[in-house]
Amino acid sequence: MRELLDDIDRWRAEGKRVAVARVVDILGSGPREPGAAMAVNDVGEVAGSVSGGCVEGAVVGEALGVLHGERGPGIVSFGYSDDEAFAVGLTCGGTIRLFIEALDW
C-alpha cells in the first residue's frame, strides 16, 4: 500500500477521486498475497497491482463502478480453476477476493 501513496496524494491534489482494491483472501493459488493493493482514479489511471495481470482490467472496471456510483464498496471475487487458467495462458489458478472502496477525503 505504501507504494501507492505518492500517486494517491498527487491525484488528490489534482482533485481526482480514488478507489482502492485490496486482496483480502486467496482460495487455491494466487499471484499476490493478501494486502496487495491497487489504486484507480476516476479517469482510469492505475497504480499498483492485485493480480500481476490476470484480472487487472476487470478490477479497474469494478473500481470505476464504485467511483461512479454504479455499485457500492464491497468484496468482489475473481477466479479460474487451474485448468481454465492454463487454457487462457494465465500462470495462476484459484480465486482472489478483493475489497474495493472509494477513498473519501
C-alpha positions as CSV (number, residue, x, y, z in Angstrom):
1,M,0.0,0.0,0.0
2,R,2.8,2.4,0.8
3,E,4.0,2.4,-2.9
4,L,0.6,3.8,-3.8
5,L,0.7,6.8,-1.5
6,D,2.6,9.2,-3.9
7,D,0.2,8.5,-6.7
8,I,-2.8,8.9,-4.4
9,D,-1.5,12.1,-2.9
10,R,-0.9,13.5,-6.5
11,W,-4.3,12.5,-7.7
12,R,-5.9,14.0,-4.6
13,A,-4.1,17.3,-5.2
14,E,-5.4,17.2,-8.8
15,G,-9.0,16.9,-7.4
16,K,-9.5,13.3,-8.7
17,R,-11.5,10.7,-6.8
18,V,-9.7,7.4,-5.9
19,A,-10.8,3.9,-5.2
20,V,-8.5,1.2,-3.7
21,A,-8.8,-2.5,-4.2
22,R,-7.0,-4.8,-1.7
23,V,-6.5,-8.5,-1.8
24,V,-8.3,-9.9,1.3
25,D,-8.3,-13.6,0.6
26,I,-6.9,-16.2,-1.8
27,L,-8.5,-19.6,-2.4
28,G,-6.1,-22.0,-4.1
29,S,-3.1,-20.5,-5.8
30,G,-2.9,-16.8,-6.4
31,P,-0.4,-14.3,-7.9
32,R,-0.4,-11.8,-5.0
33,E,-0.7,-12.2,-1.2
34,P,-3.4,-10.6,0.9
35,G,-2.6,-7.0,1.4
36,A,-1.6,-6.3,-2.2
37,A,-3.3,-3.2,-3.4
38,M,-4.3,-1.2,-6.5
39,A,-5.5,2.4,-6.7
40,V,-7.6,3.6,-9.5
41,N,-8.7,7.2,-10.1
42,D,-11.9,8.4,-11.7
43,V,-10.3,8.8,-15.1
44,G,-8.9,5.3,-15.1
45,E,-5.3,5.9,-14.1
46,V,-3.9,2.9,-12.1
47,A,-1.1,2.4,-9.5
48,G,-0.2,-0.9,-8.0
49,S,-1.3,-4.4,-8.8
50,V,-3.6,-7.1,-7.2
51,S,-3.1,-9.9,-9.7
52,G,0.1,-9.4,-11.7
53,G,-2.1,-9.0,-14.8
54,C,-4.6,-11.9,-14.5
55,V,-7.6,-9.7,-13.7
56,E,-6.3,-6.1,-13.5
57,G,-8.7,-4.8,-16.2
58,A,-11.8,-6.2,-14.5
59,V,-10.6,-4.8,-11.2
60,V,-10.3,-1.3,-12.8
61,G,-13.8,-1.7,-14.1
62,E,-15.1,-2.6,-10.7
63,A,-13.2,0.3,-9.1
64,L,-14.6,2.8,-11.6
65,G,-18.1,1.4,-10.9
66,V,-17.6,2.3,-7.2
67,L,-16.3,5.8,-8.1
68,H,-19.2,6.5,-10.5
69,G,-21.9,5.2,-8.1
70,E,-22.8,2.1,-10.1
71,R,-22.0,-0.2,-7.2
72,G,-21.2,0.3,-3.5
73,P,-18.0,-0.7,-1.7
74,G,-17.5,-4.4,-1.0
75,I,-16.0,-7.7,-1.7
76,V,-15.6,-9.0,-5.3
77,S,-14.1,-12.3,-6.4
78,F,-12.2,-13.3,-9.5
79,G,-11.1,-16.8,-10.2
80,Y,-10.3,-19.6,-12.6
81,S,-9.7,-23.3,-12.0
82,D,-6.1,-24.3,-12.6
83,D,-7.2,-25.9,-15.9
84,E,-9.1,-22.8,-17.1
85,A,-6.2,-20.6,-16.1
86,F,-3.7,-22.7,-18.1
87,A,-6.1,-22.7,-21.1
88,V,-6.2,-18.9,-21.3
89,G,-2.5,-18.5,-20.7
90,L,-2.5,-17.5,-17.0
91,T,0.1,-18.7,-14.6
92,C,-2.3,-18.9,-11.7
93,G,-5.5,-20.7,-10.9
94,G,-7.5,-20.2,-7.8
95,T,-9.7,-17.3,-6.7
96,I,-8.7,-13.9,-5.3
97,R,-11.1,-11.9,-3.2
98,L,-10.8,-8.1,-3.1
99,F,-12.3,-5.4,-1.1
100,I,-12.9,-2.3,-3.2
101,E,-13.8,1.1,-1.7
102,A,-13.6,4.8,-2.6
103,L,-11.3,6.9,-0.6
104,D,-13.3,9.9,0.6
105,W,-11.3,12.8,1.8
